[in-house]
Amino acid sequence: MRGVAVVLALYVMMRLLFLILIWCVQTVSAQSMDVQSKAALESMRGGYVQYAFDEFKRLAASNDMAAQYYLGWCYENAVACEKALTDAFRLYRRAAERGLPDAMLRLASFYQNGIVVSQDDGRYNEWMERYQKKGGKCLLPDIAEAYNGAQRNIANYALSPKRGGTVRQQPAASSGGTGQTVNHITIVQQTAPTPKPEQPKPATSKPVVTKSDVDTGIPSTGAVNENTFALIIANEAYQNVAPVPNAINDGRVFADYCMKTLGMPKTNIHLVNNATYINIKRELNLMRQIAEAYKGGAKLVVYYAGHGLPDEASGDAYLLPVDGYGSDLTTCYNLNDFYAALGAMSLSQVVVLMDACFSGSLRGDGMLASARGVAIKAKGSESKGNMVVLSAAQGDETAYPLDGQHHGMFTYYLLKKLKESKGTANLGSLFDYVKDNVVKKSLVVNGKRQTPTISPSAAVYDKWRNWTLK
């Protein structure tokens, strides 16, 4: 019996040693692949974009998890290849299922926005919860930052650092497309942000239970305004700072009013949930092209719900994309540049509705992680062209939510007036109504002032009050 016990003990020990050996081999192999992925990323930073793409593709085929994520990002953003969202989704899912939080975050975004899959709040929440369980932080170095650095060495785009500068004759294309597109777009977003200890965890944006009186009984007027367009940016689930409560619901319901009450065709309404820096740039570029095609005959309504941020040194105001860092303004969108881009478009009228504040305050209570403990008075941003801007608050105030209504206070009263007037209210009466009610409600509910403001450009200073959103 003793001999049998000894044999069994030896067998168990040998089995255990074998499993440990296998684990060590896999770990060393994974680390080796990770080193190669990092080397490819540094090649991209040096301008060797096509070479980096080829390396990511090779390493992804060898089951390198980081390379799978980076290759998916290239497919998603059409970097060194044609845009291939199906391939991007497949690679993100593969890396996410292996436990990479960076991929989980991108996969959640695909489900939330219905990119190549049906929009699915359940799957979105599932992947966001898994992301939170992984610590709520992305782990990989930021490929978007590396690609932005590549623009300083764009002459290396199609060269190989290992071939003495030899031009690569056969650049890779995605598995889902033919040909090849070389993009020289500067991307300054952090799609996979490098974690910082002081950053709060991004919150899971759960589906809103609609209870607000402005969310139901939306009037359908039967109007058709084919020359009016809407760009709606609803930023709620921030990657690096606290979320903006109800922003997704704000954007969704405003889009419903645009279609049903204001008569915009569905194809004219561009609703972007949780917009990154590059999303904002792309949408502005698309609006510019639409304006050019309509040769001055189109109107544009721009709605933004999300964080704003001041430059503590200059006082300039910035929009904060969901992938931006409040402590790094190069990842934010300067509000003056935003207005300048809109004002330069050949449009008969541009109405901007801004449910954000630029004092560094959160919607509700608290401050953004990058801001000081006091609100900062942001400088006013000048309207351009045929444009008027309705803002939720003055430069040093907070834009508050309206508890129980699942909306920002500014947005709630905006929607309420549109509902009551069936969209016929001119901007003068609309602004007066919103301002009067927001000032009163904020003092009563919050004990603090929130004062909506109006900023028309010089070209429309005496005209804007008679405009309508239709």
C-alpha positions as CSV (number, residue, x, y, z in Angstrom):
1,M,0.0,0.0,0.0
2,R,2.9,2.3,0.9
3,G,4.3,1.7,-2.6
4,V,1.0,2.6,-4.3
5,A,0.8,5.8,-2.2
6,V,4.3,6.8,-3.2
7,V,3.6,6.2,-6.9
8,L,0.4,8.2,-6.7
9,A,2.2,11.1,-4.9
10,L,4.9,11.1,-7.6
11,Y,2.3,11.1,-10.3
12,V,0.5,14.1,-8.8
13,M,3.7,16.0,-8.4
14,M,4.8,15.3,-12.0
15,R,1.4,16.3,-13.2
16,L,1.6,19.5,-11.3
17,L,5.1,20.3,-12.5
18,F,3.9,19.6,-16.1
19,L,1.0,22.1,-15.7
20,I,3.4,24.7,-14.2
21,L,5.8,24.2,-17.1
22,I,3.0,24.7,-19.6
23,W,1.8,27.9,-17.8
24,C,5.4,29.2,-17.8
25,V,5.8,28.5,-21.6
26,Q,2.5,30.2,-22.3
27,T,3.4,33.2,-20.2
28,V,6.8,33.7,-21.7
29,S,5.2,33.3,-25.2
30,A,2.6,35.9,-24.4
31,Q,5.2,38.3,-23.0
32,S,7.3,37.8,-26.2
33,M,4.3,38.6,-28.4
34,D,3.5,41.6,-26.2
35,V,7.1,42.9,-26.7
36,Q,6.6,42.6,-30.4
37,S,3.3,44.5,-30.3
38,K,4.9,47.3,-28.4
39,A,7.7,47.4,-30.9
40,A,5.2,47.6,-33.7
41,L,3.4,50.4,-31.9
42,E,6.6,52.4,-31.5
43,S,7.2,51.9,-35.3
44,M,3.8,53.5,-35.9
45,R,4.8,56.4,-33.6
46,G,7.9,56.9,-35.7
47,G,5.7,57.2,-38.8
48,Y,6.0,53.6,-40.1
49,V,2.3,53.2,-40.2
50,Q,2.0,50.6,-43.0
51,Y,4.7,48.5,-41.4
52,A,3.0,48.6,-38.0
53,F,-0.3,47.5,-39.5
54,D,1.4,44.6,-41.2
55,E,3.0,43.6,-37.9
56,F,-0.3,43.9,-36.0
57,K,-1.9,41.6,-38.6
58,R,0.9,39.0,-38.4
59,L,0.9,39.0,-34.6
60,A,-2.9,38.9,-34.3
61,A,-2.8,35.7,-36.4
62,S,-0.4,34.3,-33.8
63,N,-3.0,35.1,-31.1
64,D,-1.3,38.2,-29.7
65,M,-4.1,39.8,-27.7
66,A,-2.7,43.3,-27.9
67,A,-2.1,43.0,-31.6
68,Q,-5.7,41.8,-32.0
69,Y,-6.9,45.0,-30.3
70,Y,-4.6,47.3,-32.3
71,L,-5.5,45.7,-35.6
72,G,-9.2,46.1,-34.8
73,W,-8.5,49.8,-34.1
74,C,-6.9,50.2,-37.5
75,Y,-9.8,48.5,-39.2
76,E,-12.3,50.7,-37.3
77,N,-10.4,54.0,-38.1
78,A,-9.3,53.1,-41.7
79,V,-5.6,53.4,-40.8
80,A,-3.4,51.7,-43.5
81,C,-6.4,49.8,-44.8
82,E,-10.0,50.2,-45.9
83,K,-12.5,50.7,-43.1
84,A,-13.7,47.3,-42.1
85,L,-16.0,47.5,-39.1
86,T,-17.0,43.8,-39.2
87,D,-13.3,42.8,-38.9
88,A,-12.9,45.4,-36.1
89,F,-15.8,43.9,-34.2
90,R,-14.5,40.4,-34.7
91,L,-11.1,41.3,-33.3
92,Y,-12.4,43.3,-30.4
93,R,-14.7,40.4,-29.4
94,R,-11.8,38.0,-29.6
95,A,-9.6,40.1,-27.4
96,A,-12.5,41.0,-25.0
97,E,-13.4,37.3,-24.5
98,R,-9.8,36.7,-23.6
99,G,-10.1,39.4,-20.9
100,L,-8.7,42.6,-22.4
101,P,-10.6,45.5,-20.8
102,D,-9.6,47.9,-23.7
103,A,-11.4,45.6,-26.1
104,M,-14.4,45.3,-23.8
105,L,-14.9,49.0,-23.9
106,R,-14.8,49.2,-27.7
107,L,-17.1,46.2,-28.0
108,A,-19.6,47.8,-25.6
109,S,-19.6,50.9,-27.9
110,F,-20.4,48.8,-30.9
111,Y,-23.4,47.3,-29.2
112,Q,-24.5,50.7,-27.8
113,N,-24.4,52.4,-31.2
114,G,-25.5,49.5,-33.3
115,I,-22.3,49.3,-35.3
116,V,-22.4,46.2,-37.6
117,V,-24.6,44.6,-34.9
118,S,-28.1,45.4,-33.8
119,Q,-28.2,48.0,-31.0
120,D,-28.4,46.0,-27.8
121,D,-28.4,47.8,-24.4
122,G,-28.3,44.4,-22.7
123,R,-25.0,43.4,-24.4
124,Y,-23.7,46.9,-23.9
125,N,-24.3,46.7,-20.1
126,E,-22.9,43.2,-20.0
127,W,-19.6,44.3,-21.5
128,M,-19.4,47.5,-19.4
129,E,-19.9,45.4,-16.3
130,R,-17.1,43.0,-17.3
131,Y,-15.0,46.1,-18.0
132,Q,-15.7,47.3,-14.5
133,K,-14.9,43.9,-13.0
134,K,-11.5,44.2,-14.7
135,G,-10.8,47.4,-12.7
136,G,-12.5,49.9,-15.0
137,K,-9.2,50.8,-16.7
138,C,-7.7,50.2,-20.1
139,L,-4.3,48.6,-20.0
140,L,-2.6,49.0,-23.4
141,P,-0.6,52.0,-24.5
142,D,-2.7,54.4,-26.6
143,I,-2.6,53.6,-30.3
144,A,-4.4,56.8,-31.2
145,E,-1.7,58.9,-29.5
146,A,1.0,56.8,-31.4
147,Y,-0.8,57.4,-34.7
148,N,-1.0,61.1,-34.0
149,G,2.7,61.1,-33.4
150,A,3.2,59.4,-36.7
151,Q,1.9,62.5,-38.5
152,R,5.2,64.3,-37.6
153,N,7.1,61.7,-39.7
154,I,4.5,61.1,-42.4
155,A,7.2,60.6,-45.0
156,N,7.8,57.1,-43.4
157,Y,4.2,56.1,-43.9
158,A,4.8,53.3,-46.4
159,L,8.4,52.5,-45.4
160,S,9.8,49.7,-43.3
161,P,12.2,50.5,-40.4
162,K,13.9,47.1,-40.9
163,R,14.5,47.5,-44.6
164,G,16.6,50.7,-44.7
165,G,13.7,52.8,-45.7
166,T,12.5,50.5,-48.5
167,V,9.0,51.3,-49.8
168,R,6.6,48.5,-49.3
169,Q,5.0,47.7,-52.6
170,Q,2.1,45.6,-51.4
171,P,0.4,47.3,-48.5
172,A,-2.1,45.1,-46.7
173,A,-5.8,45.5,-47.0
174,S,-8.5,44.3,-44.7
175,S,-9.9,40.8,-45.2
176,G,-13.3,42.4,-45.9
177,G,-12.3,44.8,-48.7
178,T,-10.4,45.3,-51.9
179,G,-7.7,47.8,-52.5
180,Q,-6.1,50.0,-49.9
181,T,-6.7,53.5,-48.5
182,V,-3.9,55.5,-47.0
183,N,-5.4,57.9,-44.4
184,H,-3.4,60.9,-43.3
185,I,-6.0,61.9,-40.7
186,T,-4.6,63.2,-37.4
187,I,-6.3,61.3,-34.6
188,V,-5.8,62.7,-31.2
189,Q,-8.3,60.7,-29.2
190,Q,-7.5,58.1,-26.6
191,T,-9.5,55.1,-27.8
192,A,-7.6,52.9,-25.4
193,P,-6.5,55.3,-22.6
194,T,-3.5,54.6,-20.6
195,P,-4.7,54.3,-17.0
196,K,-3.7,56.9,-14.4
197,P,-4.1,56.3,-10.7
198,E,-6.1,59.4,-10.1
199,Q,-8.7,58.7,-12.8
200,P,-12.1,57.6,-11.6
201,K,-13.7,54.5,-13.0
202,P,-16.1,55.2,-15.9
203,A,-19.6,54.4,-15.0
204,T,-21.8,52.0,-16.8
205,S,-24.5,53.9,-18.7
206,K,-27.7,51.9,-18.0
207,P,-30.9,52.2,-20.1
208,V,-33.0,55.1,-18.8
209,V,-36.5,54.3,-17.6
210,T,-38.5,57.0,-19.4
211,K,-40.8,58.8,-17.0
212,S,-40.5,62.4,-18.0
213,D,-43.7,64.1,-19.3
214,V,-41.6,65.5,-22.3
215,D,-40.6,62.0,-23.3
216,T,-44.2,60.9,-24.0
217,G,-46.9,62.3,-26.3
218,I,-44.3,63.9,-28.6
219,P,-46.4,65.9,-31.1
220,S,-46.2,64.6,-34.7
221,T,-46.9,67.6,-37.0
222,G,-46.6,65.9,-40.4
223,A,-44.2,68.7,-41.5
224,V,-41.3,67.7,-43.8
225,N,-38.2,69.9,-43.7
226,E,-35.8,68.1,-46.1
227,N,-33.3,71.0,-46.0
228,T,-32.9,71.0,-42.2
229,F,-30.2,68.8,-40.6
230,A,-29.4,68.0,-37.0
231,L,-26.1,67.0,-35.4
232,I,-26.8,65.6,-31.9
233,I,-23.9,64.7,-29.6
234,A,-24.8,63.0,-26.4
235,N,-21.8,62.2,-24.2
236,E,-22.6,60.3,-21.1
237,A,-20.2,57.3,-20.5
238,Y,-16.8,59.0,-20.2
239,Q,-13.8,56.8,-20.1
240,N,-11.6,58.9,-17.8
241,V,-13.9,61.2,-15.8
242,A,-17.3,61.0,-14.1
243,P,-20.3,60.4,-16.4
244,V,-22.9,63.0,-17.4
245,P,-26.3,61.7,-16.0
246,N,-29.1,61.4,-18.6
247,A,-27.1,62.8,-21.5
248,I,-27.9,59.7,-23.7
249,N,-31.6,60.2,-22.9
250,D,-31.3,64.0,-23.7
251,G,-29.9,63.2,-27.1
252,R,-32.3,60.4,-27.9
253,V,-35.5,62.4,-27.0
254,F,-34.3,65.5,-28.8
255,A,-33.7,63.4,-31.9
256,D,-37.3,62.2,-31.6
257,Y,-38.5,65.8,-31.5
258,C,-36.4,66.7,-34.5
259,M,-38.1,63.9,-36.6
260,K,-41.6,64.0,-35.3
261,T,-42.2,67.6,-34.4
262,L,-39.7,69.5,-36.5
263,G,-40.1,67.4,-39.6
264,M,-36.6,66.4,-40.3
265,P,-36.2,63.2,-42.2
266,K,-34.5,60.4,-40.2
267,T,-31.5,60.5,-42.6
268,N,-31.0,64.1,-41.8
269,I,-30.5,63.4,-38.1
270,H,-27.0,62.5,-37.0
271,L,-27.2,61.2,-33.4
272,V,-23.8,60.4,-32.0
273,N,-23.8,58.7,-28.5
274,N,-20.5,59.0,-26.6
275,A,-18.6,60.8,-29.3
276,T,-14.8,60.6,-29.3
277,Y,-12.6,63.4,-30.6
278,I,-12.4,61.8,-34.0
279,N,-16.2,61.3,-34.1
280,I,-16.7,65.1,-33.6
281,K,-14.2,65.9,-36.3
282,R,-15.8,63.5,-38.8
283,E,-19.3,64.8,-38.1
284,L,-18.2,68.4,-38.6
285,N,-16.5,67.5,-41.9
286,L,-19.7,65.7,-43.0
287,M,-21.8,68.7,-42.1
288,R,-19.4,70.9,-44.1
289,Q,-19.8,68.6,-47.2
290,I,-23.6,68.7,-46.8
291,A,-23.6,72.5,-46.6
292,E,-21.5,72.7,-49.8
293,A,-23.9,70.3,-51.6
294,Y,-26.9,72.4,-50.7
295,K,-25.1,75.6,-51.7
296,G,-26.3,77.7,-48.8
297,G,-29.9,76.4,-48.8
298,A,-29.6,74.1,-45.8
299,K,-30.2,74.8,-42.1
300,L,-28.4,73.1,-39.2
301,V,-29.4,72.4,-35.6
302,V,-26.5,71.3,-33.3
303,Y,-27.3,69.9,-29.9
304,Y,-24.6,68.9,-27.4
305,A,-25.1,67.3,-23.9
306,G,-21.9,66.4,-22.1
307,H,-18.9,67.8,-20.2
308,G,-17.3,71.2,-21.0
309,L,-14.0,72.3,-19.5
310,P,-12.1,75.6,-19.1
311,D,-8.4,76.2,-19.7
312,E,-7.4,77.4,-16.3
313,A,-4.6,79.5,-17.8
314,S,-6.4,81.2,-20.7
315,G,-10.0,80.8,-19.8
316,D,-10.8,79.2,-23.2
317,A,-13.7,76.8,-23.2
318,Y,-13.4,73.2,-24.5
319,L,-15.8,70.3,-25.3
320,L,-14.6,67.1,-23.6
321,P,-15.0,64.0,-25.9
322,V,-15.7,60.7,-24.1
323,D,-12.1,59.6,-24.7
324,G,-10.5,62.9,-23.6
325,Y,-8.5,63.8,-20.5
326,G,-9.5,66.9,-18.6
327,S,-5.8,67.2,-17.6
328,D,-4.7,67.2,-21.2
329,L,-6.5,69.8,-23.3
330,T,-4.9,68.5,-26.5
331,T,-7.4,65.7,-26.2
332,C,-10.3,68.1,-26.0
333,Y,-12.1,70.2,-28.6
334,N,-11.6,74.0,-28.4
335,L,-15.1,75.6,-28.4
336,N,-13.9,78.5,-30.5
337,D,-12.6,76.0,-33.2
338,F,-15.9,74.2,-33.0
339,Y,-17.9,77.4,-33.6
340,A,-15.5,78.6,-36.3
341,A,-16.0,75.3,-38.2
342,L,-19.8,75.7,-38.0
343,G,-19.7,79.4,-38.9
344,A,-17.5,78.8,-41.9
345,M,-20.2,76.5,-43.4
346,S,-22.4,77.8,-46.2
347,L,-25.7,77.5,-44.3
348,S,-28.7,79.8,-44.1
349,Q,-28.9,79.4,-40.3
350,V,-27.1,77.4,-37.6
351,V,-28.7,77.0,-34.2
352,V,-26.5,75.6,-31.4
353,L,-28.1,74.2,-28.3
354,M,-25.4,73.6,-25.6
355,D,-26.5,71.7,-22.5
356,A,-23.0,71.9,-20.9
357,C,-21.1,74.2,-18.6
358,F,-17.5,75.3,-18.9
359,S,-16.6,76.1,-15.3
360,G,-15.1,72.6,-14.6
361,S,-18.2,71.6,-12.7
362,L,-20.0,68.3,-13.1
363,R,-23.6,68.1,-14.1
364,G,-25.0,68.2,-10.6
365,D,-22.4,68.4,-7.8
366,G,-18.7,68.1,-7.8
367,M,-15.8,69.1,-10.1
368,L,-14.1,67.3,-12.9
369,A,-10.9,65.6,-11.7
370,S,-8.7,68.0,-13.6
371,A,-10.4,71.2,-12.3
372,R,-9.6,73.1,-9.2
373,G,-12.0,73.1,-6.3
374,V,-13.7,76.3,-7.4
375,A,-15.6,77.0,-10.6
376,I,-13.6,78.9,-13.2
377,K,-15.3,81.6,-15.4
378,A,-14.6,80.5,-18.9
379,K,-14.3,83.2,-21.6
380,G,-17.2,83.5,-23.9
381,S,-16.8,81.9,-27.3
382,E,-17.7,84.0,-30.3
383,S,-20.5,82.9,-32.7
384,K,-19.6,82.9,-36.3
385,G,-21.4,83.1,-39.7
386,N,-25.2,82.8,-39.6
387,M,-25.2,81.3,-36.1
388,V,-26.8,81.7,-32.7
389,V,-25.8,79.7,-29.6
390,L,-28.2,78.9,-26.7
391,S,-26.2,77.8,-23.7
392,A,-27.4,76.1,-20.5
393,A,-25.4,78.3,-18.1
394,Q,-23.1,81.3,-17.8
395,G,-19.3,80.8,-17.8
396,D,-18.9,80.2,-14.1
397,E,-22.1,78.3,-13.4
398,T,-23.1,74.7,-13.3
399,A,-25.6,73.1,-15.7
400,Y,-27.8,70.9,-13.5
401,P,-30.0,67.9,-14.1
402,L,-33.7,68.0,-13.3
403,D,-34.2,65.2,-10.8
404,G,-37.1,62.8,-11.6
405,Q,-37.2,63.9,-15.3
406,H,-34.2,62.1,-16.6
407,H,-32.9,65.2,-18.4
408,G,-30.6,68.1,-18.0
409,M,-32.7,71.1,-16.7
410,F,-31.9,73.2,-19.8
411,T,-32.9,70.3,-22.1
412,Y,-36.1,69.5,-20.2
413,Y,-37.5,73.1,-20.6
414,L,-36.3,73.2,-24.2
415,L,-38.3,70.0,-25.0
416,K,-41.3,71.2,-22.9
417,K,-41.6,74.4,-25.0
418,L,-41.2,72.4,-28.3
419,K,-44.0,70.1,-27.1
420,E,-46.3,72.9,-26.0
421,S,-45.8,74.9,-29.2
422,K,-45.6,71.8,-31.5
423,G,-42.3,73.2,-32.7
424,T,-43.7,76.5,-33.9
425,A,-42.1,78.7,-31.2
426,N,-39.6,81.1,-32.6
427,L,-36.1,81.2,-31.0
428,G,-36.9,84.4,-29.1
429,S,-39.9,83.0,-27.2
430,L,-38.1,79.6,-26.9
431,F,-35.1,81.2,-25.2
432,D,-37.2,83.4,-23.0
433,Y,-39.2,80.4,-21.8
434,V,-36.2,78.3,-21.1
435,K,-34.2,81.0,-19.3
436,D,-37.1,82.0,-17.1
437,N,-38.0,78.5,-16.0
438,V,-34.4,77.3,-15.6
439,V,-33.4,80.3,-13.4
440,K,-36.4,79.8,-11.2
441,K,-36.2,76.0,-10.9
442,S,-32.5,76.0,-10.2
443,L,-32.8,78.5,-7.3
444,V,-35.7,76.6,-5.8
445,V,-34.3,73.0,-6.2
446,N,-30.5,73.6,-6.0
447,G,-30.2,76.9,-4.2
448,K,-27.9,78.1,-6.9
449,R,-28.3,80.1,-10.1
450,Q,-28.2,78.6,-13.5
451,T,-28.7,81.2,-16.2
452,P,-29.1,80.2,-19.8
453,T,-27.4,82.6,-22.2
454,I,-27.8,83.6,-25.9
455,S,-24.9,84.5,-28.2
456,P,-25.8,85.5,-31.8
457,S,-23.2,86.3,-34.4
458,A,-23.0,89.8,-35.7
459,A,-24.6,88.7,-39.0
460,V,-27.9,87.6,-37.3
461,Y,-27.9,89.9,-34.3
462,D,-31.3,91.4,-35.2
463,K,-32.7,88.3,-37.0
464,W,-32.4,85.3,-34.7
465,R,-35.4,85.9,-32.5
466,N,-37.7,85.3,-35.5
467,W,-36.0,82.0,-36.5
468,T,-37.6,78.7,-35.7
469,L,-36.1,75.2,-35.5
470,K,-38.3,74.0,-38.4
